[in-house]
């Protein structure tokens, strides 16, 4: 597909143009390609998605603001298409295909059948509550609760015998918006590389970090001092 004005201009510019017998085209590159700027629907859809800056990151549609992470299983930040991810040498753990939104088929009261797409909205505003007139009190405000200190400072992701695997894990966690650290240790003469996430100051931050690490693909992670 192509924008209407581009398509019409290409048609008018090539109408009646041909290479006379005995001649050959001068340019063999793409500058005279009559299909320049043409796109596929899949390619256009991949250009219209972007990653959020939240932790964890989520993939959204630029035009609708709806979350589409579930439609691209295995796609990692900062790539917005499986082709980009493969070209960068990053392994795609899934089939590497976009999954369309699930469709529900319903029948209305008049007997008509219609389909409904189930999507997720990540930017929609929550319903506004009715304005309530504040009550002014002369009593002192209650002190804010103090956040509970973290029981552990780090989340241990794994200990790797090959440094390359440790670097890949640290990069994957960094792409998920986490602070990953690497360290070296030796056991029985064998060198190992440790990967941790942190440090965390409060218990809620520690628990959120653990959840993010497990979502990133490390279900066996554990807390570490």
N, C-alpha and C positions, 0 to 999 in steps of 0.2 A: 504494500500500500504506500501512498505518497500524498502529500498535501495537494489539494485540487489545483491551485495555481501553478505548482511545480509540474504536475502532470500535463496540464494544458499547454504550458510553455514548451515542454519537451516534445509534445506532439506537433505543435506549430513549427518548431525549429527544425524538425527532421522531415516534415512533409515535403515530398518532391526532391529530397536530397539523396543522391546515390553516387556510387563510384563508377565513372565511365569505363568502358572496356579498354583494357590495356593499361589502366592505372591501378595503383594500390594505395590504401590509406597511409598517410604520413605518420599519424600517431597511433601507437598500439597500446598506450597506457589507458587509464580509466577516464581521461578528460572528455572523451567523446562517447562515453557509455550512456545510451539513452535511458538507462534505468538508475542513474545516480540519484541518491536520496530516497530510494525506495526502501521500505522496511517490511518486516514481517510482524504479525500481531504479537508473537512471543517476544521478539526483540524490543518492540515498543513497550511492552509490559515491564520488561526488565529495566528499561531506562527510567521508568516512572516510580521506582522504589528507592528507598533510602533508609539508612540505619539511624536509630535514635541515639542520643547521647546519655541515655539512662543506663543503670546497672541492674539487671543485665540488659544488653542492647536488644532492641526489637526492630524488625523490618516493617516499614509502613509504606502505604501507597501515597505518593506526594499529592495526588489530586483529591482523594477522598479522606485521607487521614486515618484509614482503617489499617489495623495490624494484619500483615500478610505473612508473618514468620512461618506459620503452619503450612503455607503453600510452597515453601522452599526448604524442605527437610535436608539437612546436611550443609546448607550454605552458611559460611562463616564470614564475620566482619573482617576486612572492609569491603568484601566483594559483593556485587549486586547481581551477579549472574553466575551460573555454574561454569560457563565458558571462561570467564575471568579467573575463577578459582583454579580450574584445571591448567590454564596457561601459566599461572604463578607457581605451579608444581605442588599445590596443596591438594591432598587426597580428599575426594568426595566419598564419604562413607555410605551414602545412599545411592539410589539409581540416578541421581542428578537430574531430575525432571521436576518441573513445576506441577503442583497438585492443585486442580481447580477447587473452588469453594464447593462444599456439599450442597446439594439441592434437595429441597423437600417438596413433594408433590401433594397438593391439598385439593379438595373438592369443596366449593362454596355451597351455600344453601340453594342457589339456583341451578346447581348441577354442573357448573363450569369448572374445568380443571385448570389450575394455575400452578406455577413453580415459584418457590421462594428460596433465595440464596441466603445461607446463614453466614454472616460475616461478623468480624469483631471491630469495635470502634475504640481506638485508644486516645482520640483527641476530643471526643464529644464531652460536653459539659454536663455535670451532674445536675439534676433538677434543683432549682433554687427554692430554698425554704422561705416561708412567709416571714416578713420582717417582724421581729419581736422587740417590743419596747424594753430597753434595759432597766434593771432595778438597781439603784445606787444604794450601796451599803456603807455604813461608817466603820464596819469591822475591817481589820487588816486582812489582806489577801493571804490565802493559804500558801505556804511555801511549796515551790515546785518539787516534785519527787526527783531525787538524785538517781541518775542512771547507774545501774549495777555494773561494777567493774567486770571485765571479761575474766572467765575462769582460766582461759588459755590465750596466748597471744597470737598463735598461728594456726592455720589449717594445713596439715601435712598432706600433700597431694600424692607423693610417691617417691621412691628411691630407685634410681635407674643405674644399671651397670654400663649403659652406653650413653655418653654425653649427648649424642645427637637426639636420642629419644627425650632426654630431659629438656633440651632446647625447644623441641617441638611442643612439649607439654606447656612450657612457660609461655611460648608465643600464643598458643591456643587460649590460655587463661588471660593473657594480656588483651587479646582480641575481644574477650568477653567483658572487658572493663575492669579486671581484677589486677591487683598489685602482686605479681609473682616474683619470687626470689629463688636463686639457685645457690647451693653450697656443696662443697666437696668433703667427703669423708672416706676413711679407709677401714676395712674390716677384714682380718685374716689375710692381709697383704693385697686385698682386692680394692681398687678405687671405685667409689660410687658417687653419683651426683644426686643431691636431694633437691626437691622442688617444694616450696611452701608458699602460701598466700597469707599476707598480713603485713605488719602487725595490726591487731584490733584492740581498741581501747575499752569498749563496752560489751556486755554479753549479747545485746541485740545485734550489734555489728558483727560479732563473731558468728552468731547463728545465721545471719543473712549471708555472710561470706561462705559458710559451709553449704548452704542451699545453692548458691551460685556456682560453687565448684562442682557439686553433684550434677547440676543441670548442664555443666560444660562437658560432662562425660566421664567423671571420676567418682563413681558411687562408693568406692572403698576409702575415700579420704577420711582422716581422723584429726582430732584436736591435738595440738602440741604446745608445750610451754615455751 
